[in-house]
Amino acid sequence: MVFIHGVLHDHSVWILQSRYLAHHGWNVLALDLPGHCRSAGDAPSSVEEAADFIGGVLDAVGVQRAALVGHSWGSLIALETASRLKARISHLVLVGTAASRFEVAPLPPALHERSLVVYGEQDETVPLASVMAWARPQSLPITVIPGVEHFFHGQLPLLKSLVA
């Protein structure tokens, strides 16, 4: 199984990947898309382009089943990738889904039972009402962590245990 995050622009997902999932036996493929974090070049021009890239990487390394995780903008990429590769996605984790900043696609119904949506109650970047408005028509549960902001400072151990 491969754990993929679309954008490594924050430390919470990096810690979740490198220190927890890899330590517990996951094969981790960390993608730092162009234009973000330490990478050079232009960022993908669209979520669709980023999803195509991730699908291509999975094909190139021969991954048949993958777990995807995305934080903020990365959650949009994870959703788009999951929509395109439904049968190949074993689990989906969306953290701080950027529902107020972008048009967020619905979660494919086949993935509802294999998905976790986590949100910080005090998220200063994405209002809770936006995430609820996205989830409500899908009857999609959201795990809200009280008192936590967009990057889950101080609650990374809890985030790790929820993903586990």
VMD Tcl script that draws the C-alpha trace (Angstrom):
set ca {
  {0.00 0.00 0.00}
  {1.25 3.49 -0.79}
  {0.42 6.61 1.15}
  {0.36 9.73 -1.00}
  {-0.10 13.36 -0.14}
  {-0.51 15.79 -2.96}
  {1.33 18.75 -1.46}
  {3.86 18.77 1.37}
  {3.41 22.40 2.34}
  {2.79 21.92 6.03}
  {4.52 20.02 8.78}
  {1.44 18.19 10.12}
  {1.09 15.94 7.08}
  {4.86 15.53 6.79}
  {5.03 14.26 10.38}
  {2.02 12.03 9.79}
  {3.78 10.50 6.79}
  {7.41 10.21 7.69}
  {7.29 9.51 11.39}
  {4.14 7.51 11.79}
  {2.92 5.70 8.71}
  {6.35 4.70 7.43}
  {7.30 3.60 10.94}
  {4.20 1.38 11.06}
  {4.89 -0.51 7.86}
  {3.38 1.68 5.15}
  {5.30 2.18 1.94}
  {5.33 5.95 1.71}
  {5.50 7.90 -1.52}
  {5.65 11.60 -0.65}
  {4.97 13.89 -3.57}
  {6.15 17.48 -3.40}
  {4.50 18.86 -6.51}
  {6.37 21.50 -8.51}
  {6.05 25.00 -7.10}
  {5.55 23.87 -3.50}
  {7.84 23.44 -0.52}
  {11.33 22.47 -1.70}
  {10.57 21.80 -5.35}
  {11.37 23.97 -8.31}
  {9.17 24.70 -11.28}
  {5.58 25.69 -11.78}
  {2.74 24.25 -9.74}
  {0.21 22.15 -11.63}
  {-2.23 24.47 -13.35}
  {-5.22 22.54 -12.03}
  {-6.34 19.91 -9.56}
  {-7.06 17.67 -12.55}
  {-3.48 18.01 -13.78}
  {-2.15 17.10 -10.34}
  {-4.48 14.07 -10.17}
  {-3.26 12.93 -13.59}
  {0.30 13.24 -12.34}
  {-0.41 11.13 -9.24}
  {-2.19 8.50 -11.35}
  {0.85 8.39 -13.63}
  {3.20 7.96 -10.68}
  {1.10 5.08 -9.35}
  {1.23 3.44 -12.77}
  {4.98 4.03 -13.10}
  {5.80 2.37 -9.77}
  {3.28 -0.42 -10.29}
  {0.92 0.39 -7.43}
  {-2.43 -1.39 -7.76}
  {-4.00 -0.17 -4.48}
  {-3.24 3.10 -2.72}
  {-4.30 5.11 0.27}
  {-4.48 8.84 -0.36}
  {-4.24 11.63 2.15}
  {-4.47 15.31 1.46}
  {-4.37 18.43 3.58}
  {-6.09 21.65 2.47}
  {-5.41 22.02 -1.28}
  {-3.95 18.50 -1.21}
  {-7.39 17.20 -0.19}
  {-8.79 18.47 -3.48}
  {-6.07 16.58 -5.33}
  {-6.75 13.44 -3.29}
  {-10.49 13.70 -4.04}
  {-9.93 14.19 -7.75}
  {-7.45 11.30 -7.83}
  {-9.90 9.09 -5.91}
  {-12.70 10.01 -8.34}
  {-10.56 8.92 -11.27}
  {-9.09 5.77 -9.69}
  {-11.98 4.58 -7.48}
  {-11.19 0.87 -7.74}
  {-7.52 1.43 -6.89}
  {-8.10 3.51 -3.74}
  {-8.19 1.53 -0.51}
  {-8.50 4.47 1.90}
  {-8.90 8.23 1.68}
  {-8.05 10.76 4.39}
  {-8.99 14.41 3.95}
  {-7.64 16.89 6.49}
  {-8.71 20.54 6.51}
  {-10.51 20.24 3.17}
  {-10.39 23.66 1.52}
  {-14.15 23.85 0.90}
  {-14.38 27.63 1.18}
  {-11.46 28.37 -1.10}
  {-12.19 26.00 -4.00}
  {-15.04 24.07 -5.54}
  {-14.69 20.67 -3.89}
  {-15.92 17.62 -5.77}
  {-18.16 15.19 -3.90}
  {-16.60 12.10 -2.44}
  {-17.33 9.05 -4.62}
  {-20.08 7.08 -2.78}
  {-18.08 3.85 -3.09}
  {-15.38 5.42 -0.91}
  {-17.61 6.76 1.89}
  {-16.99 3.79 4.19}
  {-13.24 3.88 3.53}
  {-12.77 7.60 4.10}
  {-11.95 9.85 7.01}
  {-12.63 13.57 6.92}
  {-10.91 15.49 9.74}
  {-11.34 19.16 10.50}
  {-10.07 21.54 13.18}
  {-12.88 23.47 14.86}
  {-10.84 26.70 14.97}
  {-9.59 26.44 11.38}
  {-8.82 30.05 10.42}
  {-8.40 29.18 6.74}
  {-11.55 27.16 6.07}
  {-14.74 27.92 8.04}
  {-16.50 24.89 9.52}
  {-19.74 25.98 7.82}
  {-18.08 25.53 4.40}
  {-16.98 21.99 5.16}
  {-20.41 21.12 6.56}
  {-22.10 22.56 3.46}
  {-19.90 20.29 1.32}
  {-20.49 17.19 3.47}
  {-24.21 17.62 4.23}
  {-25.66 16.69 0.79}
  {-23.48 13.56 0.83}
  {-24.45 12.54 4.39}
  {-20.71 12.40 4.94}
  {-19.52 12.36 8.56}
  {-16.80 14.78 9.62}
  {-14.55 14.33 12.64}
  {-14.15 17.77 14.21}
  {-11.34 18.25 16.71}
  {-12.27 20.97 19.22}
  {-9.97 23.98 19.56}
  {-7.67 22.97 16.69}
  {-6.65 25.23 13.81}
  {-5.81 24.49 10.17}
  {-2.40 22.91 10.80}
  {-3.45 20.86 13.86}
  {-0.72 22.34 16.06}
  {-0.72 20.62 19.43}
  {-2.97 17.79 18.23}
  {-0.76 15.83 15.84}
  {-0.77 12.76 18.12}
  {-4.58 12.76 18.00}
  {-4.52 13.19 14.21}
  {-2.14 10.22 13.97}
  {-4.39 8.02 16.08}
  {-7.48 8.94 14.04}
  {-5.70 7.98 10.82}
  {-4.49 4.73 12.38}
}
mol new
graphics top color blue
foreach p $ca { graphics top sphere $p radius 0.5 }
foreach p [lrange $ca 0 end-1] q [lrange $ca 1 end] { graphics top cylinder $p $q radius 0.2 }
display resetview
